[in-house]
Amino acid sequence: MRSLKLLGTTAAAGFAVALLGAPAQAAPAAKSTPITIQGKSAIHCGKGYGGNKTVTFSWKQATYSTTFYFNDHCTKGKLITAAVVTRHNFSGHWKYLCIPLDTHGQTHGKKKFEPRYKVWQVLRGHSNKYCKVK
């Protein structure tokens, strides 16, 4: 019995020494992947639209487009108007751009945009203090 344990220990030690003495392999070349920015935002349904329920938004912003995912928990069929607000610091002041993103109660899905700037947040309504959408 003792000779078998010793043999197993010796083999394991020999394997470890072989790994340490092996030449290092070159790491695979890193692939350039587009930068992805993720974010979340939510708006309340409001009175008559489901009380304390919300519409949740999340997004994944890639190099050329942004995919928005939404889950509307408001009253079935009610239209909830929202605006995707993007902003860019232009010469020391913020420049804003809004893109409408409307949902209907009890729905979920996704929509792809090609915003000019980085997404900041999703706000209720098409008009807000940052910008107006026609």
N, C-alpha and C positions, 0 to 999 in steps of 0.2 A: 504494500500500500504506500509506504513512504517513498519508494522509488518512483511510483507513478506520479505522485504529487510533485516531486522534485523535477521529474521529466517535464510535466506541464508548465511548471514555473520557469524552467530553463528555456523552453520553447517560446513562452510569452516574452521573456526578456530579450531573446534573440530577435524576435519580430520587431520589438520596440527599437532596438539598436539599428536594425535594418531600415526602419522608417526614418530615423534621425540621420542616418548616413546617406539616404537617397538624395540625388540632386533635386533641387527645387524646380518645379515646373512653372512655366510662364503662365500668368493669369490670363484668362481669355480677354480679348479686347472689349472694352465697354461700348455698348451700342448707344448712340445718341437718341434719347427718347424725348418727345415733346414734354414740356413742363405742364403739369395739370394742377389747376387751382380748384379747390373744393370749397363750398360754402353752404350755409343753411339760413333760412329765414322763415318767418311765419306771420300771418295776419289773422286777426280775430274775425269771426263771421259777422258780429254785430247783432243788434236787436232784430228779432224776426228772422234771422238767418241760422239760428242754432245756438244762441246763447254763448256759452264759454268755449264752444268748439272753434277750431282753427283750420286754416288752409296752410299746409306745410310745403315749403319749397326747398329743394336742394339742387345744387348744380355742380357740374364738372366742367371747368373751363380749360380747353386745350389751346393749341397755337392759333387755329383759324376759326374755331366755333365753340359755342357753349351749349351743352345739353342741360335743360331744366327738367326736373322731375317734380310733379306736384301730386298732392293727395288732399282732396277737398272733403272735409268732414261736415260741412254745412248742410242745411236743409236741402233735401233732394230737389234738383232742378233750378235752384236759385242761382242767378248770375252773380259772381263775385269778380269785380274789376280790380286788377292789380297792375303795377308797373315795375318792370325790371329797371333799376337805376344803376347806370354805370357812371364812373367818374374818372377824371384824369387831372392831375395837377399841371396846369398850363401856366407857366411864367408866374408862379407864386399864388395863383388862385385856382379853385376847383372849377372844372367845366363838367356839366352833367348832361346826360342823355337818357331819355326814358323810352322803353319799348313796352307796349301793352301786352299783358299776358292774362287773359280772362279764363276763368274756370266756372264750371257749373257744379252745384252741390252734389255730393256723393259720387264724384268721379275721381279718377287718378289717371296719370299718363305722363308723357314727356313731350317736349318741344325743343327743337334746335334753333338757335339764333347765331348770328354772326356779328356780335357787338364790336364796336370800334374800340371801346375801352374796357378796363377790367370791371367785372360786376361788383357792385358795392352791396346792394341789398334789394329785396322786393318789398314794395310799399303798397298799401291799399289805395285804390282809386287810380285814375289816369292822370290826375293833376295833384301835385303836392308842392311843398315849398321849394323843391329843388328844380323842378321842370314841369312843363305842361306837354301833354300828348294830345294830339288832335284826332 
